[in-house]
Amino acid sequence: MARTTRTTPTTGTAPTAGSTRTAQEVLDAIRTELAPSATENRLVPQLSAGTANRAALCALALEQRHIIAADQRAFAHLAQRSLAQDRTAAAAFFAALAEGETIAARHLDALAAGCGLDDTARATYEPRPGCQAYPSYVAWLALNSEPAGAVLALTANFAAWGGSCAAIATGLRTHYGFADEACAFFDFFAQPAPDLDEQGAAAVQEALDGGHLDEAAALRQGRLLQGYEALFWDTLAELA
């Protein structure tokens, strides 16, 4: 999943002569529009309370092994595409996301071990289509979306993902007996990322200044991404 957390307010760049909205205003508007309802995610409250079956937790860990690898490549491709289009601020944002996925991947073995999954279980696991729809659409964005549109679609998804990770990390420690090392994957995504927020705002401002921001397309892509995120959690909730 995308690398960041609950969003920290940042100061948007002042609008240019031809613009009536700042990047931060655009970002805030799309986050508000796409914010999921409090009851939309069925699994995270169960993990937080310690009532979810461990099978759901194991599947979550194993699905992430596929998602993180796919997202890392998608973000790296978006960074390359952005550079080719001279969208340097967008390129910096996606490069930071790709690096974040690389860091997150280093915590996956400890998470799998905390779940009691051995090498055979990891190697033979069959990913579920409902869980892999999310990274598949991120890959679609990497190939087809305007860079700034992908920035908006992804950042709208970040706050819910970071909040879910924070709740899961607390539940794993409190109810499932996980050590800090096994929780590090979720801790990583739960921590604030103000630098990334600033890079996202800079990428949107770059598009505003250049006149190549299609907010309607970004909102449509954001809705799809949120839908695939919900499908991810619903698929795992069936195991809980």
N, C-alpha and C positions, 0 to 999 in steps of 0.2 A: 504494500500500500504506500501511499505517498508519505514523504518524510516531513512531518511537522506536527503541531499540536493545537490545543486551544489557542486561538489567534490573539496576539497582543496588539492593541491599537497602535497604529503608527501615524506619523504626520504625513499626509499626502503631499506630493509636489504641487506647487502652485500651478493653476491652469494657465495654459498659454493663451495668446491673444485670440486664437480661433476656437478655444475650448471653454465650455461652461461648467465642466465637472472635473474634479481632480481624480487621480488614479484611486486614491483611497475611498472616495465616494462611490466609484464604480465597484470596487471590491466589496465594500460594505453592503451595497445594494444587492449584489448577487448572492452574498452569504446569507442575507436576510431572506431573500426569495427562496433559497434552496435549503434552508435549515430544516433538518428532519424533526418530526414530532417526538416528544419525550417517550412515547409508547411504541415507536416504530421498531426498535431493536429488542427482540425477545430474548436473545442469548446473553448479552452483556450483564443485565441485572441478575441473571441466574449465576453467572460466574462470579460476580461481585459478592453475592450472598452465599456462595458455596453450595448451591443446590443443583448445579449442572452436572450431568454425568461426565465422567472423565473421558468417555469416548468423544464427546464434543470438543473437549480441550485438546486431546491428541490430534483430532482432525484439524483443528485450528492451527496447531503448530506445523503439521505436515503440509497443509495448503499454503502456508506462508513461505515455505521453502521454494515453491514454484512461483508464487506471486512476486516475491522480492527479486528473484533473478530476472523475471520478465520485465518488471517495472524498471529495474536498473538499466536494462538495454534500451527500453523505450525512452527513458529520460535522456540517456546519452545520445540517442538518435535525434531527439528534439533539440538538444543543444547544438548538434552539428547542423541541422536544418536551419536553426535560427542564425547561426554564424554565416551560413551560405546566403541568407537573405539580409545580412547586415543588421540583424536585430541583436545587438551585443548584450543588452540588458536581459533579454529573454534567454539568451545563451547562458549567461551567468546563473540565472535562476535554475534552469534545467540541469546544468552541470552540478550545482549544489544538491539538487534532488538526487541525481545519480550517485553522488558521493555518499549521501545519506543512506541510500539503499545498500551500498557496499558495506557501510559500517553496520547497519542492521543485520546483514547477512552473517556477520561474525558472531552474533548472539544466538543464532538459530540452533546450533548444536547443543548449547546449554539448555535451551528451552525444551528441545526434544528429549534430552537426558532427564530433565525434571519431570517430564511426562512418562518416563519409563520406556521410551522408544529406543530400540537398539538399531544397529546399522541395517539389519534385514528389513525391519519394519519401515525404515525410511526409504530404502531402495525399492521396495515392492508396493508402496502405497499408490493407489490409483486416484488421481485428483478428481474432484466432483465438478461437473459442468457448471453448476450453480455458483460455485466458489470461484471458478476460473473465468467467468464472464467479465468480472471487473478488470483483471489485467489484460484480457483480450481487447476490451474497449480502450484501455490506456494505449495499447499498441496501435489501435485505429487512430487515436488522436495523434500519435507520433508520426503517422504516415499522412494524415489528411488535414488536421486542424491548423488554422493560423496559429503561430506561436502564442500570441497574446490570448487567443480564445482558449487554448489549452491551459494557460496560466490561470485564467478565471475559473474554468471548469474544475481544475484540480484544487485550487485554494478554497473553493466553496465546500469541498469534501474534507478538507484537512481538520477543521475544528471537531467534527463529530468523531473522526478516527482517533484523534489525540485524546479526547475525553473518554472514549471507549477503552483505549490502552491504559489510561490511568486507573479506571475502575477495575479492569482485569488484573493489573499488577497488585492492587490492594487485596482483591479477592484471593489471588494465588498465595499471597503471604499469609493471610488471615485464616483461610479455610482449607487450603490444599497443602500447606506446609512447604511451599517452594522457597528456596534460598534466593538471595539477591541475584546471584549469577543466573539462575533460571528465569528470573523476572526481568533481566536486563533488556531483552528485546522490547518489551512493553514500556519499560522505563524510558528507553531511548525516544520513542515516539510521543511519550506523555510530557516530556520537558518542553518548556517554551523555546521558540526559535525566532527571536526578533530579527535577526539578520536575514533570515529567509523571508520573513514578512516584508522587510524593506526591499529585498531583491524582487519580490513579486510586484510590489507597488511600482518599482522602477520599470519593470517590463511592461506593465499596463500603461504607464505614462509614456513610455517610448512609442507604444502603439497609438495612443491618443495624439501625440505630437505628430506622428507620421500619417495620421488619418487612415490607419488600416486596422481599426478595432471594430469588429462586428459583434455587438453585444447580444443581439438576438441569437446568433449562431452559438455564442459562448454559453448563453443561458440554456439553449436546447441541449448542448453537449453536457452541461452540468447536470441537467435533469436526468439524462441517461446514466451518467456516472453515479449519481446518487441512487438511482434505481438498481444498478448492478451491485452497489455496496449493500443495499438492503437485501438483495438476493443472496449475497454472500452469507450474511448473518442468518437469514431464514433457512438456508440450506443446512448450516451447522446446527441451528436450533432444533431441527428434526432429530438430531442425535442426542439431545440433552434430556 
